[in-house]
Amino acid sequence: MLKSPELPKKSVIFSILLYFWMGLGAFLAAFAIEVFFIPNNLIDGGVVGVAMIFGKIFGKSVIPWLLIIFNLPFLYLAFRSIGKTFLLHMFVALLMFSGFMIFIANVLHLEFKGDPLEVVVIGGAILGIGLGLIIRSGGCLDGTEILGIILNRRTGFTVGQVVLFVNVFVFGAAGFVFQDWHPPLLSFITYMVAIKVMDAVIVGLEETKACLIISQHSKKIAERVIHELGLGLTIMYGRGGYSGEDQEILYVIVERLQLHDLKELIFTEDPKAFIAIENLHEVANGMQGTTGKRSRVEQIVKRILTKPNNLHA
């Protein structure tokens, strides 16, 4: 009898961790909705918000079921436009989220009623952490984001613009249903808090900067950056658009706390140096266990530039 091939051990562990974080995110999101949002007449944005508005009319017990029903068209769009893996993750996340909402409502019986500021900040933060963990695990709870991805491909509108446009109508509808505009306004503020926290969870809390440095003293600056600050760098070669002269461009990745020291070192060596600084959402490489960090951009540059006098950390 033939046995089905076993999955690699790493794949099994990876899948377990993936669904663990997804489940934790679903629980936190459900906890925020059931404990902070519903008792204080607040709603979330997107499909979850629509389900909560109907829950206000027909009873909050129908919210988990309506959430799945309202997301069915978006699940179909996800299957057609994005892929089966995303569809699976989204469906699992929805089931977990709905299940935890039912569990919290019928078993834990927890409610938080306090100062509006406490509800907005704490509830929004917990929801943002939960949504961030779900998205980092490859899932999604809000079908409007899928709609945003599809419209972005066809019309050019960004995903954020589509989601914001939809949520304006969702929060507006809540004002008419509740017959009070105070909860929708607080809901919108809570939604903004959740979005900021969610972004922090997705991209991380590290404030890493990428610096492009153009100077006539690039070699001296490179040596000092490597030996005094202990940073790695890559030398790229360019040509001045106006002067037409060949010149070296230094590419350095630096943590926020070291940015001041880097700028001071550069301007000490060359007061006329040009520095372009941008934020990096993520720095990753194939050797996460090592102490040195090298971005994907730097790895690509390293492969392209083959001159023997390139400097690398």
C-alpha positions in Angstrom: 0.0 0.0 0.0 1.4 3.4 -1.0 1.8 6.0 1.7 1.2 9.6 1.0 4.4 11.6 1.2 5.0 13.4 4.5 5.3 17.1 4.6 8.7 18.5 5.5 9.0 19.2 9.2 9.6 22.8 8.6 6.4 23.2 6.6 4.3 21.6 9.4 5.8 23.8 12.0 5.4 26.9 9.8 1.7 26.1 9.2 1.1 25.5 12.9 2.7 28.9 13.8 0.8 30.6 11.0 -2.6 29.4 12.2 -1.7 30.0 15.8 -1.0 33.7 15.1 -4.0 33.9 12.9 -6.1 32.4 15.7 -4.6 34.8 18.3 -5.4 37.7 16.0 -8.9 36.5 15.5 -9.5 36.2 19.2 -8.1 39.7 19.9 -10.3 41.2 17.2 -13.4 39.4 18.4 -12.6 40.4 22.0 -12.3 44.1 21.0 -15.7 43.9 19.1 -17.6 42.1 21.8 -16.1 43.7 24.9 -15.4 47.3 23.7 -17.4 48.1 20.6 -20.8 46.5 20.9 -21.5 47.5 24.6 -20.6 51.1 23.7 -22.6 51.3 20.4 -19.4 51.5 18.3 -18.9 49.9 15.0 -15.9 48.8 12.9 -15.4 49.7 9.3 -16.1 47.7 6.2 -18.1 44.4 6.1 -17.7 44.0 9.9 -19.3 47.4 10.4 -22.2 46.6 8.1 -22.8 43.3 10.0 -22.8 45.3 13.3 -25.3 47.8 11.9 -27.7 44.9 11.0 -26.9 43.5 14.5 -28.2 46.7 16.0 -31.5 46.2 14.2 -32.0 42.4 14.5 -29.9 41.6 17.6 -26.2 41.3 18.2 -26.4 37.4 18.2 -26.7 37.5 14.3 -23.5 39.5 13.8 -21.1 36.5 13.5 -23.4 34.8 11.0 -24.0 38.0 9.0 -20.3 38.6 8.9 -19.7 35.3 7.0 -22.7 35.8 4.7 -21.8 39.3 3.7 -18.2 38.2 3.0 -19.2 35.4 0.7 -19.2 37.6 -2.5 -15.8 38.9 -1.5 -14.6 35.3 -1.0 -15.6 34.5 -4.5 -13.8 37.6 -5.8 -10.7 36.6 -3.9 -10.9 33.1 -5.5 -11.2 34.6 -9.0 -8.7 37.5 -8.7 -6.2 36.8 -5.9 -5.7 33.0 -5.4 -6.7 29.9 -3.5 -4.2 30.3 -0.7 -5.5 33.8 0.2 -9.0 32.4 -0.1 -8.3 29.6 2.4 -6.6 32.0 4.9 -9.4 34.5 4.7 -12.1 31.8 5.2 -10.2 30.3 8.2 -9.8 33.8 9.7 -13.5 34.5 9.3 -14.5 31.2 10.9 -12.1 31.8 13.8 -13.3 35.4 14.2 -17.0 34.5 14.2 -16.4 31.5 16.5 -14.6 33.6 19.0 -17.3 36.2 18.9 -19.9 33.6 19.8 -17.6 32.2 22.5 -17.0 35.5 24.1 -20.7 36.6 24.0 -22.1 33.3 25.3 -19.4 32.1 27.7 -17.2 34.9 28.9 -20.0 37.6 29.2 -17.5 40.4 29.3 -18.3 44.1 28.7 -16.3 47.2 29.2 -18.1 50.5 29.7 -15.9 53.4 30.7 -14.8 56.8 29.5 -15.0 57.2 25.8 -11.3 57.9 25.5 -10.5 54.6 27.3 -12.9 52.7 24.9 -11.4 54.4 21.8 -7.8 53.9 22.7 -7.9 50.4 24.4 -10.5 48.9 22.1 -8.9 50.4 18.9 -5.5 49.2 20.0 -6.7 45.6 20.7 -8.6 45.5 17.4 -5.5 46.8 15.5 -3.2 44.2 17.0 -5.7 41.5 16.1 -6.2 42.6 12.5 -2.4 43.1 12.2 -1.7 39.5 13.2 -4.3 38.2 10.8 -2.9 40.1 7.9 0.6 39.1 8.7 -0.6 35.5 8.7 -2.0 36.0 5.2 -5.6 36.3 6.1 -8.2 39.1 6.0 -11.6 39.9 7.7 -12.8 42.8 5.6 -14.0 42.1 2.1 -13.7 45.7 1.1 -10.0 45.3 1.0 -10.4 42.7 -1.7 -12.7 45.1 -3.6 -10.0 47.7 -3.2 -7.4 45.4 -4.7 -9.6 44.6 -7.7 -10.6 48.3 -8.3 -7.0 49.3 -8.0 -6.1 47.0 -10.9 -8.9 48.2 -13.1 -9.3 51.9 -12.2 -6.1 53.1 -10.6 -7.7 54.0 -7.3 -5.6 52.9 -4.3 -6.8 50.3 -1.9 -6.8 52.8 0.9 -9.0 55.2 -1.1 -11.5 52.5 -1.9 -11.7 51.3 1.8 -12.0 54.9 3.1 -14.8 55.7 0.5 -16.7 52.6 1.6 -16.2 53.3 5.3 -17.6 56.9 4.9 -20.9 55.3 3.8 -20.7 52.7 6.6 -20.2 55.2 9.4 -22.8 57.5 7.8 -25.4 54.7 7.7 -24.6 53.9 11.4 -25.6 57.5 12.2 -29.0 57.1 10.7 -29.6 53.7 12.2 -28.5 54.7 15.7 -30.3 58.1 15.4 -27.2 59.6 17.1 -24.0 60.8 15.3 -21.9 60.6 18.4 -21.2 56.8 18.2 -20.3 56.9 14.5 -17.8 59.8 15.1 -16.3 57.8 18.0 -16.3 54.7 15.8 -14.3 56.6 13.1 -11.8 57.8 15.7 -11.5 54.2 17.0 -11.1 52.9 13.5 -8.2 55.3 12.9 -6.5 54.1 16.1 -6.9 50.5 15.0 -5.5 51.3 11.5 -2.3 52.9 13.0 -1.8 50.0 15.5 -2.4 47.5 12.7 0.2 49.1 10.5 2.7 49.0 13.3 2.0 45.3 13.8 2.3 44.5 10.1 5.5 46.5 9.3 7.1 46.3 12.7 8.1 48.9 15.3 11.7 49.2 14.0 12.4 52.6 12.5 15.1 51.8 10.0 16.3 54.3 7.5 18.0 54.0 4.1 20.5 56.8 3.2 21.9 57.7 -0.1 25.0 59.8 0.2 26.7 61.8 -2.6 30.0 63.4 -1.8 33.3 64.2 -3.3 34.9 62.6 -0.2 32.9 59.3 -0.5 35.9 57.1 0.2 36.8 58.8 3.5 33.2 58.8 4.5 32.8 55.1 3.7 35.9 54.2 5.8 34.6 56.1 8.8 31.1 54.7 8.5 32.4 51.2 8.5 35.1 51.5 11.2 33.6 54.2 13.5 29.9 53.4 13.3 30.2 49.7 12.5 27.6 50.0 9.6 27.7 48.2 6.3 27.4 50.0 3.1 27.4 49.5 -0.7 29.1 51.8 -3.2 27.1 52.5 -6.3 28.3 54.4 -9.4 26.4 57.2 -11.0 26.8 60.2 -13.2 25.8 63.8 -12.4 22.9 64.9 -14.5 24.2 68.5 -14.9 28.0 68.0 -14.6 28.1 64.7 -16.4 30.9 63.6 -14.0 31.2 60.1 -12.7 30.7 59.9 -8.9 30.2 57.3 -6.2 27.0 57.0 -4.3 27.0 55.4 -0.8 24.0 53.3 0.2 23.7 52.9 4.0 21.0 51.3 6.2 20.9 52.8 9.7 18.7 52.6 12.8 16.9 55.8 13.8 19.1 56.2 16.9 22.3 56.1 14.8 21.0 58.5 12.2 22.2 61.6 14.0 25.7 60.2 14.4 25.8 59.3 10.7 24.8 62.7 9.5 27.3 64.4 11.9 30.1 62.2 10.6 29.2 62.9 6.9 28.9 66.7 7.3 32.1 66.8 9.4 33.9 65.1 6.5 32.1 67.1 3.8 29.7 70.0 4.7 28.5 70.0 1.1 27.5 66.4 1.0 24.0 65.4 -0.3 22.0 63.0 1.8 18.6 61.4 0.8 16.9 59.6 3.7 13.8 57.4 3.5 11.9 55.1 5.8 12.2 51.3 5.4 9.2 49.2 6.4 11.2 45.9 6.5 14.8 44.8 6.3 15.2 41.0 5.7 17.8 38.6 4.5 18.4 34.9 4.2 20.6 34.8 7.4 18.2 36.1 10.1 20.3 34.6 12.8 23.3 36.7 12.1 24.0 40.1 13.6 24.6 41.9 10.4 21.6 43.3 8.5 21.5 43.7 4.7 18.3 44.7 2.9 17.0 43.1 -0.2 17.9 46.3 -2.2 21.5 46.0 -1.0 21.7 42.4 -2.0 20.5 43.2 -5.5 23.0 46.1 -5.7 25.7 43.8 -4.6 25.0 41.3 -7.4 24.8 44.1 -10.0 27.9 45.9 -9.1 30.9 43.8 -9.9 33.7 46.3 -9.6 36.5 45.0 -7.3 36.6 48.1 -5.1 33.1 47.8 -3.8 32.8 47.9 0.0 30.6 45.6 1.9 30.0 44.9 5.5 
